[in-house]
Amino acid sequence: MNTSNFRIYLFIVITFSLLALNYTFITKLLYQYHLLDKSGHFFGFLLLTWLVNRLIKIDLTPTILTLCVYAALTELGQSYLEFRSGQFTDFIADVLGCLCYVLIVMANKNKVKKEQA
């Protein structure tokens, strides 16, 4: 095992250990500030962007724009329902999930370019 892999494994072990030790504190913060909901929106749209990009195979820009419009329309539609509430912060979390996917794609392209050089 090289040094780079060891550092990654060590980081993962330390991170999960800290999360396990501070579980009650973290869950209290998540519920208090609605971070569980926001993180669900973020990761949901991150995965949705990945899925749409892999299945439809069109340029990333129209995909991102379409999913951002979809997120806006979803939150707008929820504001008209009695049992749901459309929130601007949910829309922001959705858009950030899409943009995070773009950053991941760009980082992978840069990594490939450096490996080929």
C-alpha positions as CSV (number, residue, x, y, z in Angstrom):
1,M,0.0,0.0,0.0
2,N,1.5,3.3,-1.0
3,T,1.5,6.5,1.1
4,S,-1.3,8.1,-0.8
5,N,-3.7,5.2,-0.3
6,F,-2.8,5.0,3.4
7,R,-3.6,8.7,3.9
8,I,-7.0,8.2,2.3
9,Y,-7.8,5.2,4.4
10,L,-6.6,7.0,7.5
11,F,-8.8,10.1,6.7
12,I,-11.8,7.8,6.2
13,V,-11.3,6.0,9.5
14,I,-10.8,9.3,11.4
15,T,-13.9,10.9,9.8
16,F,-16.2,8.0,10.5
17,S,-14.9,7.7,14.0
18,L,-15.6,11.4,14.7
19,L,-19.0,11.0,13.2
20,A,-19.8,8.0,15.4
21,L,-18.6,9.7,18.5
22,N,-20.5,12.9,17.9
23,Y,-23.7,11.3,16.5
24,T,-26.2,12.9,18.9
25,F,-24.6,16.3,18.5
26,I,-24.6,16.1,14.7
27,T,-28.2,14.9,14.5
28,K,-29.4,17.7,16.8
29,L,-27.7,20.2,14.5
30,L,-29.1,18.6,11.4
31,Y,-32.7,18.7,12.7
32,Q,-32.3,22.2,14.2
33,Y,-31.1,23.8,11.0
34,H,-33.0,21.5,8.6
35,L,-29.7,20.4,7.2
36,L,-30.9,16.9,6.7
37,D,-33.5,18.2,4.3
38,K,-31.1,20.4,2.5
39,S,-28.4,17.7,2.2
40,G,-31.1,15.4,0.8
41,H,-31.9,18.0,-1.9
42,F,-28.2,18.5,-2.6
43,F,-27.3,14.8,-3.0
44,G,-30.6,14.0,-4.8
45,F,-29.8,16.5,-7.5
46,L,-26.2,15.5,-7.6
47,L,-27.2,11.9,-8.3
48,L,-30.0,13.0,-10.7
49,T,-27.5,15.1,-12.7
50,W,-25.2,12.1,-12.9
51,L,-28.0,9.8,-13.9
52,V,-29.4,12.2,-16.6
53,N,-25.9,12.9,-17.9
54,R,-25.1,9.2,-18.2
55,L,-28.4,8.2,-19.8
56,I,-29.1,11.0,-22.2
57,K,-25.5,11.7,-23.2
58,I,-26.0,15.4,-24.3
59,D,-23.8,18.3,-23.5
60,L,-23.6,19.1,-19.8
61,T,-24.7,22.8,-20.1
62,P,-28.2,22.1,-21.4
63,T,-28.5,19.2,-18.9
64,I,-27.6,21.5,-16.0
65,L,-29.9,24.3,-17.2
66,T,-32.8,21.9,-17.6
67,L,-32.4,20.4,-14.2
68,C,-32.1,23.9,-12.6
69,V,-35.4,24.9,-14.3
70,Y,-36.9,21.6,-13.1
71,A,-35.8,22.4,-9.5
72,A,-37.3,25.8,-9.7
73,L,-40.6,24.5,-11.1
74,T,-40.8,21.8,-8.5
75,E,-40.4,24.3,-5.6
76,L,-42.8,26.7,-7.3
77,G,-45.4,23.9,-7.7
78,Q,-44.9,22.9,-4.0
79,S,-45.8,26.4,-2.9
80,Y,-49.3,26.0,-4.3
81,L,-49.9,22.8,-2.4
82,E,-51.4,22.9,1.1
83,F,-49.4,20.0,2.4
84,R,-46.0,21.1,1.0
85,S,-44.0,24.3,1.1
86,G,-41.8,25.5,-1.7
87,Q,-38.6,26.9,-0.2
88,F,-36.0,29.0,-2.0
89,T,-33.3,27.3,0.1
90,D,-34.3,23.9,-1.3
91,F,-33.9,25.3,-4.8
92,I,-30.4,26.6,-3.9
93,A,-29.5,23.1,-2.5
94,D,-30.8,21.6,-5.8
95,V,-28.7,23.9,-7.9
96,L,-25.6,23.4,-5.8
97,G,-26.0,19.7,-6.2
98,C,-26.0,20.1,-10.0
99,L,-23.1,22.5,-9.9
100,C,-21.1,20.1,-7.7
101,Y,-21.5,17.4,-10.4
102,V,-20.1,19.9,-13.0
103,L,-17.0,20.5,-10.7
104,I,-16.5,16.7,-10.3
105,V,-16.6,16.3,-14.1
106,M,-14.2,19.2,-14.6
107,A,-11.8,17.8,-12.0
108,N,-11.9,14.4,-13.6
109,K,-11.1,15.9,-17.1
110,N,-8.2,17.8,-15.6
111,K,-6.9,14.7,-13.9
112,V,-7.1,12.7,-17.2
113,K,-5.2,15.5,-19.0
114,K,-2.4,15.5,-16.5
115,E,-2.1,11.7,-16.6
116,Q,-1.9,11.8,-20.4
117,A,0.8,14.6,-20.4
